[in-house]
Amino acid sequence: MLKTTFDGLTLENPLMPAAGPLVGDDDKMRFLREEGCGAIISKTISTKDPHIPKPCIYGDRQFVMNSELWSEHSLSTWLHDFLPSYQKDNDRPLIISVGYTKEDMEILIPALDPFADAFEVSTHYVGTDLSVIAGTIDTIRKNTNKPVYMKISPHIPNPAGFAHMIKEHGANGVVAINSLGPTMMIDIDSRSIQYGNEQGFVWTSGPVIKHLALAVVYTIKKAEPSLTVIGVGGIASADDVIEFLLAGASAVQMLSAALIKGKQLYKKIIEDLPKRLEAHGFHSVQEVIDTTLTNDVKYKRQVPELIEEKCIKCDLCVQVCPYFAIEMKDKITFDAKMCFECGLCVTKCPTHAIVMRD
Ligand SMILES: Cc1cc2nc3c(=O)[nH]c(=O)nc-3n(C[C@H](O)[C@H](O)[C@H](O)COP(=O)(O)O)c2cc1C
């Protein structure tokens, strides 16, 4: 029911971790394998030592801000310690995350190829010039036949152009998206920046970026349907997984929600998925992937209507209505002339007592 297959990889379920601290060494990767993730990824491996400011992870309710870089462990440690140890009893696809330049790829890909089922390539610190990224893919392709997924950063201005370019250069798909930034956090009391790099910037991830990530996944899949898309950004529940699959993803990754809510979230989502699929009328993950998303956006006039028996008279709709069109008399009433039919009252009503009618 939960299986997904793409580019010769079979995942028993579509959820994997995203590159980050939870896959920072073989013990952590093994932990997430035991929690049930369908595939495992590594922290991004590169050729130089990162210089990481501390503290480097801030967790809020709906977002994480980080200034972490790539793996603090050397390529040699990954090659001679973590990867041989992890692969001893590995039973599922291992995607190795690598960064960043084509010169790095000349070293990393041939060395890591014996351990990888696929590669994910971070483009986070290489700017927005697609010809530079194209050169990186050419170098990778000279060194491996394994599936290659290019991870897109949200600051890349043209995701469709990115998709066309990576397809032309022989990558198998896109991992969308990396964290959003640069962003900034200010501590008022100390009049200072407490989290960030030397420029004072952090990168934002977690539930607040979910809808941006969905749009990038959707855009890429529409632009190049033959590319595999792995969705990442803000996933925190089984329903989020289903949304990414509907948008065009074949599998998904998660990190920040597990940093905010705890590492047991992977297992919970995998356990919840069958129930949530069923609740939405799906029989399998593949059925969700094969579903074509329709666009039901309407331009015709609709008006809000009250379902009186559900209304608890909390007054919230009156307070939030941006067009001053709702009044509380004996009951909630809508002023048809003032109402802009925006629908905000429908989405804010805590008891679903307002519906839009033609
Ligand atoms: C603390 C932290 C470290 C991260 N490290 C990496 C990394 O090494 N390589 C990478 O490609 N992305 C890295 N990311 C980005 C995540 O893989 C992911 O793309 C992003 O956080 C969005 O997903 P999420 O909202 O589920 O966290 C990191 C994110 C965080 C929060």
The ligand as an SDF file (V2000), in Angstrom:
LIG
                    3D

 31 33  0  0  0  0  0  0  0  0999 V2000
   19.6340   22.2280   10.8420 C   0  0  0  0  0  0  0  0  0  0  0  0
   19.4880   21.9930    9.3660 C   0  0  0  0  0  0  0  0  0  0  0  0
   20.5520   21.4620    8.6420 C   0  0  0  0  0  0  0  0  0  0  0  0
   20.4350   21.2390    7.2770 C   0  0  0  0  0  0  0  0  0  0  0  0
   21.4870   20.7080    6.5850 N   0  0  0  0  0  0  0  0  0  0  0  0
   21.3640   20.4600    5.2490 C   0  0  0  0  0  0  0  0  0  0  0  0
   22.4130   19.8410    4.5230 C   0  0  0  0  0  0  0  0  0  0  0  0
   23.4590   19.4810    5.0550 O   0  0  0  0  0  0  0  0  0  0  0  0
   22.2200   19.6560    3.1900 N   0  0  0  0  0  0  0  0  0  0  0  0
   21.0630   20.0220    2.5400 C   0  0  0  0  0  0  0  0  0  0  0  0
   20.9600   19.8040    1.3270 O   0  0  0  0  0  0  0  0  0  0  0  0
   20.0350   20.5650    3.2240 N   0  0  0  0  0  0  0  0  0  0  0  0
   20.1580   20.7870    4.5490 C   0  0  0  0  0  0  0  0  0  0  0  0
   19.1060   21.3170    5.2400 N   0  0  0  0  0  0  0  0  0  0  0  0
   17.8240   21.5750    4.5310 C   0  0  0  0  0  0  0  0  0  0  0  0
   16.8790   20.3710    4.6880 C   0  0  0  0  0  0  0  0  0  0  0  0
   17.4170   19.2230    4.1280 O   0  0  0  0  0  0  0  0  0  0  0  0
   15.5080   20.6530    4.0240 C   0  0  0  0  0  0  0  0  0  0  0  0
   15.6780   20.8330    2.6390 O   0  0  0  0  0  0  0  0  0  0  0  0
   14.8160   21.8990    4.5790 C   0  0  0  0  0  0  0  0  0  0  0  0
   15.0420   22.0160    5.9680 O   0  0  0  0  0  0  0  0  0  0  0  0
   13.3190   21.8750    4.2970 C   0  0  0  0  0  0  0  0  0  0  0  0
   12.6990   20.7200    4.8480 O   0  0  0  0  0  0  0  0  0  0  0  0
   12.0030   20.7040    6.3190 P   0  0  0  0  0  0  0  0  0  0  0  0
   11.0690   21.8740    6.3570 O   0  0  0  0  0  0  0  0  0  0  0  0
   11.3280   19.3770    6.4270 O   0  0  0  0  0  0  0  0  0  0  0  0
   13.1130   20.8600    7.2800 O   0  0  0  0  0  0  0  0  0  0  0  0
   19.2190   21.5520    6.6060 C   0  0  0  0  0  0  0  0  0  0  0  0
   18.1400   22.0820    7.3470 C   0  0  0  0  0  0  0  0  0  0  0  0
   18.2710   22.2930    8.7120 C   0  0  0  0  0  0  0  0  0  0  0  0
   17.0930   22.8360    9.4720 C   0  0  0  0  0  0  0  0  0  0  0  0
  1  2  1  0
  2  3  1  0
  2 30  2  0
  3  4  2  0
  4  5  1  0
  4 28  1  0
  5  6  2  0
  6  7  1  0
  6 13  1  0
  7  8  2  0
  7  9  1  0
  9 10  1  0
 10 11  2  0
 10 12  1  0
 12 13  2  0
 13 14  1  0
 14 15  1  0
 14 28  1  0
 15 16  1  0
 16 17  1  0
 16 18  1  0
 18 19  1  0
 18 20  1  0
 20 21  1  0
 20 22  1  0
 22 23  1  0
 23 24  1  0
 24 25  2  0
 24 26  1  0
 24 27  1  0
 28 29  2  0
 29 30  1  0
 30 31  1  0
M  END
$$$$
